[in-house]
Amino acid sequence: MDKKVEALIEDLNVDLAHEYGAAIQYSYSASVVTGLFRSALKPFFEEEITDELGHALYLSEKIKSLGGLPTTESAEVPQPTEVKDILNEALQAEKDTIIRYEKRIKQADELGFTELKVKLEDMLADETHHKEEIERLLEDHRLQ
């Protein structure tokens, strides 16, 4: 197998572990969020779970089709309990994912994997939207 493809598979497995972690993080956040924000944030976090699991499923399938073995390990998941900390952890995870996907898009493009590149661009758009939504939630003056 080509070294660049092997590197891509390895990196996609990192992404997959982080998508698993994001689904766990959002599940955790939906269950522990309390106070006045619970009614707004619980459904928000629950909706994010579906997106992250969809990303994980795609990555898992793509890793296998490229000749790799998809990981079953999750990235480490923080367990904050305060609303602001929950949102800040989710924001950082989204920012990190955006950086990884920008790199992965370049790798896919260099290898001529057009379908993967396009799908990663779609996933990047999802993650950017998630990041922007969390940033807007953090603008609430009650969280300062």
MIMARMAR-209293 format. One record per residue (C-alpha): residue in three letters; chain; z, y, x. Coordinates in steps of 0.5 Angstrom, whole numbers, plus 500, padded with zeros to 3 digits. Each point is the difference from the previous one (the first is absolute). Example, Ala and Ser with C-alpha at 12.3 -4.5 7.8 and 13.67 -1.06 7.14 Angstrom:
2
+------+------+-----+-----+-----+
! code ! unit !  pz !  py !  px !
+------+------+-----+-----+-----+
!  Ala !    A ! 516 ! 491 ! 525 !
!  Ser !    A ! 498 ! 507 ! 502 !
+------+------+-----+-----+-----+
***
This chain:
144
+------+------+-----+-----+-----+
! code ! unit !  pz !  py !  px !
+------+------+-----+-----+-----+
!  Met !    A ! 500 ! 500 ! 500 !
!  Asp !    A ! 498 ! 507 ! 502 !
!  Lys !    A ! 506 ! 504 ! 503 !
!  Lys !    A ! 499 ! 506 ! 496 !
!  Val !    A ! 500 ! 495 ! 494 !
!  Glu !    A ! 507 ! 497 ! 502 !
!  Ala !    A ! 503 ! 507 ! 501 !
!  Leu !    A ! 498 ! 502 ! 493 !
!  Ile !    A ! 503 ! 494 ! 497 !
!  Glu !    A ! 506 ! 501 ! 504 !
!  Asp !    A ! 500 ! 507 ! 498 !
!  Leu !    A ! 499 ! 498 ! 492 !
!  Asn !    A ! 506 ! 496 ! 501 !
!  Val !    A ! 504 ! 505 ! 502 !
!  Asp !    A ! 497 ! 504 ! 494 !
!  Leu !    A ! 501 ! 494 ! 495 !
!  Ala !    A ! 508 ! 500 ! 502 !
!  His !    A ! 500 ! 507 ! 499 !
!  Glu !    A ! 497 ! 499 ! 493 !
!  Tyr !    A ! 505 ! 495 ! 498 !
!  Gly !    A ! 506 ! 504 ! 503 !
!  Ala !    A ! 497 ! 506 ! 495 !
!  Ala !    A ! 500 ! 496 ! 494 !
!  Ile !    A ! 507 ! 497 ! 502 !
!  Gln !    A ! 502 ! 508 ! 501 !
!  Tyr !    A ! 498 ! 502 ! 494 !
!  Ser !    A ! 503 ! 494 ! 496 !
!  Tyr !    A ! 507 ! 502 ! 504 !
!  Ser !    A ! 499 ! 507 ! 498 !
!  Ala !    A ! 498 ! 499 ! 493 !
!  Ser !    A ! 507 ! 496 ! 499 !
!  Val !    A ! 505 ! 504 ! 504 !
!  Val !    A ! 497 ! 507 ! 498 !
!  Thr !    A ! 506 ! 504 ! 496 !
!  Gly !    A ! 502 ! 506 ! 496 !
!  Leu !    A ! 495 ! 505 ! 497 !
!  Phe !    A ! 494 ! 498 ! 504 !
!  Arg !    A ! 500 ! 493 ! 498 !
!  Ser !    A ! 496 ! 501 ! 493 !
!  Ala !    A ! 495 ! 503 ! 504 !
!  Leu !    A ! 500 ! 496 ! 507 !
!  Lys !    A ! 501 ! 493 ! 497 !
!  Pro !    A ! 493 ! 500 ! 497 !
!  Phe !    A ! 497 ! 503 ! 506 !
!  Phe !    A ! 503 ! 495 ! 505 !
!  Glu !    A ! 498 ! 494 ! 495 !
!  Glu !    A ! 492 ! 503 ! 500 !
!  Glu !    A ! 500 ! 500 ! 507 !
!  Ile !    A ! 502 ! 493 ! 501 !
!  Thr !    A ! 493 ! 498 ! 497 !
!  Asp !    A ! 496 ! 504 ! 504 !
!  Glu !    A ! 504 ! 497 ! 507 !
!  Leu !    A ! 499 ! 493 ! 497 !
!  Gly !    A ! 493 ! 501 ! 499 !
!  His !    A ! 499 ! 503 ! 507 !
!  Ala !    A ! 504 ! 494 ! 503 !
!  Leu !    A ! 495 ! 495 ! 496 !
!  Tyr !    A ! 494 ! 503 ! 502 !
!  Leu !    A ! 502 ! 500 ! 508 !
!  Ser !    A ! 503 ! 493 ! 499 !
!  Glu !    A ! 493 ! 498 ! 498 !
!  Lys !    A ! 496 ! 504 ! 505 !
!  Ile !    A ! 504 ! 497 ! 506 !
!  Lys !    A ! 499 ! 493 ! 497 !
!  Ser !    A ! 492 ! 502 ! 500 !
!  Leu !    A ! 500 ! 503 ! 507 !
!  Gly !    A ! 503 ! 493 ! 502 !
!  Gly !    A ! 507 ! 502 ! 501 !
!  Leu !    A ! 507 ! 498 ! 497 !
!  Pro !    A ! 503 ! 505 ! 495 !
!  Thr !    A ! 507 ! 501 ! 502 !
!  Thr !    A ! 506 ! 499 ! 495 !
!  Glu !    A ! 505 ! 504 ! 503 !
!  Ser !    A ! 502 ! 507 ! 497 !
!  Ala !    A ! 501 ! 506 ! 505 !
!  Glu !    A ! 507 ! 502 ! 500 !
!  Val !    A ! 502 ! 504 ! 493 !
!  Pro !    A ! 505 ! 505 ! 501 !
!  Gln !    A ! 506 ! 500 ! 494 !
!  Pro !    A ! 502 ! 508 ! 499 !
!  Thr !    A ! 504 ! 501 ! 493 !
!  Glu !    A ! 499 ! 508 ! 500 !
!  Val !    A ! 494 ! 502 ! 496 !
!  Lys !    A ! 498 ! 505 ! 505 !
!  Asp !    A ! 501 ! 495 ! 506 !
!  Ile !    A ! 496 ! 495 ! 495 !
!  Leu !    A ! 494 ! 504 ! 499 !
!  Asn !    A ! 500 ! 502 ! 508 !
!  Glu !    A ! 500 ! 493 ! 502 !
!  Ala !    A ! 494 ! 499 ! 495 !
!  Leu !    A ! 496 ! 506 ! 503 !
!  Gln !    A ! 501 ! 498 ! 507 !
!  Ala !    A ! 497 ! 493 ! 498 !
!  Glu !    A ! 494 ! 503 ! 497 !
!  Lys !    A ! 499 ! 505 ! 506 !
!  Asp !    A ! 500 ! 494 ! 505 !
!  Thr !    A ! 496 ! 496 ! 495 !
!  Ile !    A ! 495 ! 506 ! 500 !
!  Ile !    A ! 500 ! 500 ! 508 !
!  Arg !    A ! 499 ! 492 ! 500 !
!  Tyr !    A ! 494 ! 500 ! 495 !
!  Glu !    A ! 496 ! 506 ! 504 !
!  Lys !    A ! 500 ! 496 ! 506 !
!  Arg !    A ! 498 ! 494 ! 496 !
!  Ile !    A ! 494 ! 503 ! 497 !
!  Lys !    A ! 498 ! 502 ! 507 !
!  Gln !    A ! 501 ! 493 ! 502 !
!  Ala !    A ! 496 ! 497 ! 494 !
!  Asp !    A ! 494 ! 505 ! 501 !
!  Glu !    A ! 500 ! 498 ! 508 !
!  Leu !    A ! 499 ! 493 ! 498 !
!  Gly !    A ! 495 ! 502 ! 494 !
!  Phe !    A ! 504 ! 497 ! 495 !
!  Thr !    A ! 498 ! 505 ! 494 !
!  Glu !    A ! 503 ! 497 ! 494 !
!  Leu !    A ! 507 ! 500 ! 504 !
!  Lys !    A ! 499 ! 507 ! 502 !
!  Val !    A ! 499 ! 502 ! 493 !
!  Lys !    A ! 506 ! 496 ! 497 !
!  Leu !    A ! 504 ! 503 ! 505 !
!  Glu !    A ! 498 ! 507 ! 499 !
!  Asp !    A ! 502 ! 498 ! 492 !
!  Met !    A ! 506 ! 498 ! 502 !
!  Leu !    A ! 501 ! 506 ! 505 !
!  Ala !    A ! 499 ! 504 ! 494 !
!  Asp !    A ! 505 ! 497 ! 496 !
!  Glu !    A ! 505 ! 501 ! 505 !
!  Thr !    A ! 499 ! 507 ! 501 !
!  His !    A ! 501 ! 501 ! 493 !
!  His !    A ! 506 ! 496 ! 500 !
!  Lys !    A ! 502 ! 505 ! 506 !
!  Glu !    A ! 499 ! 506 ! 496 !
!  Glu !    A ! 503 ! 498 ! 494 !
!  Ile !    A ! 507 ! 498 ! 504 !
!  Glu !    A ! 499 ! 507 ! 503 !
!  Arg !    A ! 500 ! 504 ! 494 !
!  Leu !    A ! 506 ! 496 ! 497 !
!  Leu !    A ! 504 ! 502 ! 506 !
!  Glu !    A ! 498 ! 507 ! 499 !
!  Asp !    A ! 505 ! 500 ! 494 !
!  His !    A ! 506 ! 505 ! 502 !
!  Arg !    A ! 505 ! 495 ! 497 !
!  Leu !    A ! 499 ! 496 ! 506 !
!  Gln !    A ! 501 ! 505 ! 505 !
+------+------+-----+-----+-----+
***
